[in-house]
Amino acid sequence: MGKFFQTVDSMACLKSLLMVFNMAFWASGLAIFCAGIWMQVELHKYLELNVEYSNVTPYILVGTGAFILLVSSLAFACTVTVKGNPSLLYIFGGFLAFILFIELCIAASIYAYKDRLADGFDKGLTNSMLSNSVDDPQRTIDFNWMQRNLKCCGNHGYDDWNSLLPRAMPIPKSCCKKRNCDAQDETQIYTEGCYDKVSELIESNMRCILAAALLVSLFPIVGILLTCSMAGNITKTKYEQMA
């Protein structure tokens, strides 16, 4: 009888922990989903100026977040928890292992991509400046938007417009501190280059995303341990009852 109540208590504890995990895991999926949307909406104009940028990344985050939301939804995960079916619990654990693999791959990709940011932006910003003299209106629009938004001018400095390009280009109005100014007067324009500012902005955000990816990857590990423990406990209880 003592073993029976011990099993009942442990089952109740595992069910409670797994229910709490389901809610936390759902919240992590929502965070990843929102991070993908935020990267596409807020960072897209900066990232596409990098020659190393792949626009697949935000969609991977959105897809991963949506998959986590589906798996951890109350209609599936909580039903599995309450029913206490070992087979369903192992299936749920398999989904968690798959999600863990995806999240670790994303974290590794972010870390590897972060190391190529500096060189990619240096080339990308130079190419964007060259696009002011060729037929690439979207890149020109993005570069001018970045100069106004980050309050910078040129790649490494405003002199790039005169020295970096094959032929001297007039400093664009997007470098102006005020709406109407003489762009050739350095006292009226931003003199700091955009390279340092945009690299700092992207790398700081990438560090946050990497830290969040590693933190979120802990959730599937906890879930796998809980589901396997609960399934093993149920199997053991059924075996003892049959014995």
Contacts in CASP RR format, 6 or more apart in sequence:
PFRMAT RR
TARGET T0000
AUTHOR 0000-0000-0000
METHOD contacts of the structure
MODEL  1
MGKFFQTVDSMACLKSLLMVFNMAFWASGLAIFCAGIWMQVELHKYLELN
VEYSNVTPYILVGTGAFILLVSSLAFACTVTVKGNPSLLYIFGGFLAFIL
FIELCIAASIYAYKDRLADGFDKGLTNSMLSNSVDDPQRTIDFNWMQRNL
KCCGNHGYDDWNSLLPRAMPIPKSCCKKRNCDAQDETQIYTEGCYDKVSE
LIESNMRCILAAALLVSLFPIVGILLTCSMAGNITKTKYEQMA
3 240 0 8 1.000
7 233 0 8 1.000
7 236 0 8 1.000
7 237 0 8 1.000
7 240 0 8 1.000
10 233 0 8 1.000
11 230 0 8 1.000
11 233 0 8 1.000
11 234 0 8 1.000
11 237 0 8 1.000
14 226 0 8 1.000
14 229 0 8 1.000
14 230 0 8 1.000
14 233 0 8 1.000
15 81 0 8 1.000
15 82 0 8 1.000
15 84 0 8 1.000
15 230 0 8 1.000
17 226 0 8 1.000
18 81 0 8 1.000
18 223 0 8 1.000
18 226 0 8 1.000
18 227 0 8 1.000
18 230 0 8 1.000
19 78 0 8 1.000
19 81 0 8 1.000
21 219 0 8 1.000
21 222 0 8 1.000
21 223 0 8 1.000
21 226 0 8 1.000
22 72 0 8 1.000
22 74 0 8 1.000
22 77 0 8 1.000
22 78 0 8 1.000
22 81 0 8 1.000
24 219 0 8 1.000
25 68 0 8 1.000
25 71 0 8 1.000
25 72 0 8 1.000
25 77 0 8 1.000
25 219 0 8 1.000
25 220 0 8 1.000
25 223 0 8 1.000
26 68 0 8 1.000
26 69 0 8 1.000
26 72 0 8 1.000
26 73 0 8 1.000
26 77 0 8 1.000
28 68 0 8 1.000
28 216 0 8 1.000
28 219 0 8 1.000
29 64 0 8 1.000
29 65 0 8 1.000
29 68 0 8 1.000
29 69 0 8 1.000
29 72 0 8 1.000
29 216 0 8 1.000
30 65 0 8 1.000
30 69 0 8 1.000
31 212 0 8 1.000
31 216 0 8 1.000
32 61 0 8 1.000
32 64 0 8 1.000
32 65 0 8 1.000
32 68 0 8 1.000
32 216 0 8 1.000
33 61 0 8 1.000
33 62 0 8 1.000
33 63 0 8 1.000
33 65 0 8 1.000
33 66 0 8 1.000
33 68 0 8 1.000
33 69 0 8 1.000
35 61 0 8 1.000
35 209 0 8 1.000
35 212 0 8 1.000
36 58 0 8 1.000
36 59 0 8 1.000
36 61 0 8 1.000
36 62 0 8 1.000
37 58 0 8 1.000
37 62 0 8 1.000
39 47 0 8 1.000
39 57 0 8 1.000
39 58 0 8 1.000
39 61 0 8 1.000
39 209 0 8 1.000
40 55 0 8 1.000
40 58 0 8 1.000
40 59 0 8 1.000
40 62 0 8 1.000
43 202 0 8 1.000
43 205 0 8 1.000
44 55 0 8 1.000
44 58 0 8 1.000
45 142 0 8 1.000
45 145 0 8 1.000
45 146 0 8 1.000
46 146 0 8 1.000
46 198 0 8 1.000
46 201 0 8 1.000
46 202 0 8 1.000
47 53 0 8 1.000
47 55 0 8 1.000
47 202 0 8 1.000
48 55 0 8 1.000
48 142 0 8 1.000
49 121 0 8 1.000
49 124 0 8 1.000
49 125 0 8 1.000
49 128 0 8 1.000
49 139 0 8 1.000
49 142 0 8 1.000
49 143 0 8 1.000
49 146 0 8 1.000
49 198 0 8 1.000
50 117 0 8 1.000
50 120 0 8 1.000
50 121 0 8 1.000
50 124 0 8 1.000
50 202 0 8 1.000
51 120 0 8 1.000
51 123 0 8 1.000
51 124 0 8 1.000
51 127 0 8 1.000
52 113 0 8 1.000
52 116 0 8 1.000
52 117 0 8 1.000
52 119 0 8 1.000
52 120 0 8 1.000
57 109 0 8 1.000
57 113 0 8 1.000
60 106 0 8 1.000
61 106 0 8 1.000
64 99 0 8 1.000
64 102 0 8 1.000
64 103 0 8 1.000
64 106 0 8 1.000
67 99 0 8 1.000
67 102 0 8 1.000
68 99 0 8 1.000
70 76 0 8 1.000
71 77 0 8 1.000
71 92 0 8 1.000
71 95 0 8 1.000
71 96 0 8 1.000
71 99 0 8 1.000
76 92 0 8 1.000
77 92 0 8 1.000
80 88 0 8 1.000
80 89 0 8 1.000
80 91 0 8 1.000
80 92 0 8 1.000
81 89 0 8 1.000
81 230 0 8 1.000
84 230 0 8 1.000
84 231 0 8 1.000
84 234 0 8 1.000
85 234 0 8 1.000
86 231 0 8 1.000
86 232 0 8 1.000
86 234 0 8 1.000
86 235 0 8 1.000
89 227 0 8 1.000
89 228 0 8 1.000
89 230 0 8 1.000
89 231 0 8 1.000
89 234 0 8 1.000
90 227 0 8 1.000
90 228 0 8 1.000
90 231 0 8 1.000
92 227 0 8 1.000
93 223 0 8 1.000
93 224 0 8 1.000
93 227 0 8 1.000
93 228 0 8 1.000
94 224 0 8 1.000
96 220 0 8 1.000
96 223 0 8 1.000
96 224 0 8 1.000
96 227 0 8 1.000
97 220 0 8 1.000
97 224 0 8 1.000
99 220 0 8 1.000
100 217 0 8 1.000
100 220 0 8 1.000
100 221 0 8 1.000
100 224 0 8 1.000
103 213 0 8 1.000
103 216 0 8 1.000
103 217 0 8 1.000
103 220 0 8 1.000
104 217 0 8 1.000
106 213 0 8 1.000
107 210 0 8 1.000
107 213 0 8 1.000
107 214 0 8 1.000
107 217 0 8 1.000
110 206 0 8 1.000
110 209 0 8 1.000
110 210 0 8 1.000
110 213 0 8 1.000
111 210 0 8 1.000
113 206 0 8 1.000
114 203 0 8 1.000
114 206 0 8 1.000
114 207 0 8 1.000
114 210 0 8 1.000
117 199 0 8 1.000
117 202 0 8 1.000
117 203 0 8 1.000
117 206 0 8 1.000
118 199 0 8 1.000
121 195 0 8 1.000
121 198 0 8 1.000
121 199 0 8 1.000
121 202 0 8 1.000
122 155 0 8 1.000
122 195 0 8 1.000
125 143 0 8 1.000
125 154 0 8 1.000
125 155 0 8 1.000
125 194 0 8 1.000
125 195 0 8 1.000
125 198 0 8 1.000
126 155 0 8 1.000
126 160 0 8 1.000
126 164 0 8 1.000
127 139 0 8 1.000
128 139 0 8 1.000
128 140 0 8 1.000
128 142 0 8 1.000
128 143 0 8 1.000
129 143 0 8 1.000
129 154 0 8 1.000
129 155 0 8 1.000
129 160 0 8 1.000
129 161 0 8 1.000
129 164 0 8 1.000
129 165 0 8 1.000
129 169 0 8 1.000
130 165 0 8 1.000
130 166 0 8 1.000
131 139 0 8 1.000
131 140 0 8 1.000
131 143 0 8 1.000
132 140 0 8 1.000
132 143 0 8 1.000
132 169 0 8 1.000
132 172 0 8 1.000
133 165 0 8 1.000
133 167 0 8 1.000
133 169 0 8 1.000
143 174 0 8 1.000
144 172 0 8 1.000
144 174 0 8 1.000
145 174 0 8 1.000
146 152 0 8 1.000
146 194 0 8 1.000
146 198 0 8 1.000
147 153 0 8 1.000
147 154 0 8 1.000
147 172 0 8 1.000
147 174 0 8 1.000
147 175 0 8 1.000
147 190 0 8 1.000
147 194 0 8 1.000
148 174 0 8 1.000
150 194 0 8 1.000
150 197 0 8 1.000
150 198 0 8 1.000
150 201 0 8 1.000
151 177 0 8 1.000
151 190 0 8 1.000
151 192 0 8 1.000
151 197 0 8 1.000
152 175 0 8 1.000
152 190 0 8 1.000
152 192 0 8 1.000
152 193 0 8 1.000
152 194 0 8 1.000
152 197 0 8 1.000
152 198 0 8 1.000
153 161 0 8 1.000
153 171 0 8 1.000
153 174 0 8 1.000
153 175 0 8 1.000
153 189 0 8 1.000
153 190 0 8 1.000
153 191 0 8 1.000
153 192 0 8 1.000
153 193 0 8 1.000
153 194 0 8 1.000
154 160 0 8 1.000
154 161 0 8 1.000
154 164 0 8 1.000
154 175 0 8 1.000
154 193 0 8 1.000
154 194 0 8 1.000
155 164 0 8 1.000
155 193 0 8 1.000
155 194 0 8 1.000
155 195 0 8 1.000
156 164 0 8 1.000
156 193 0 8 1.000
156 195 0 8 1.000
156 196 0 8 1.000
157 191 0 8 1.000
157 192 0 8 1.000
157 193 0 8 1.000
157 194 0 8 1.000
158 171 0 8 1.000
158 175 0 8 1.000
158 186 0 8 1.000
158 189 0 8 1.000
158 190 0 8 1.000
158 191 0 8 1.000
158 193 0 8 1.000
160 193 0 8 1.000
161 168 0 8 1.000
161 169 0 8 1.000
161 170 0 8 1.000
161 171 0 8 1.000
161 172 0 8 1.000
162 168 0 8 1.000
162 169 0 8 1.000
170 183 0 8 1.000
170 184 0 8 1.000
171 183 0 8 1.000
171 184 0 8 1.000
171 189 0 8 1.000
172 183 0 8 1.000
173 181 0 8 1.000
173 183 0 8 1.000
175 183 0 8 1.000
175 189 0 8 1.000
175 190 0 8 1.000
176 183 0 8 1.000
176 188 0 8 1.000
176 189 0 8 1.000
176 190 0 8 1.000
177 188 0 8 1.000
177 189 0 8 1.000
177 190 0 8 1.000
178 188 0 8 1.000
181 188 0 8 1.000
181 189 0 8 1.000
182 188 0 8 1.000
183 189 0 8 1.000
END
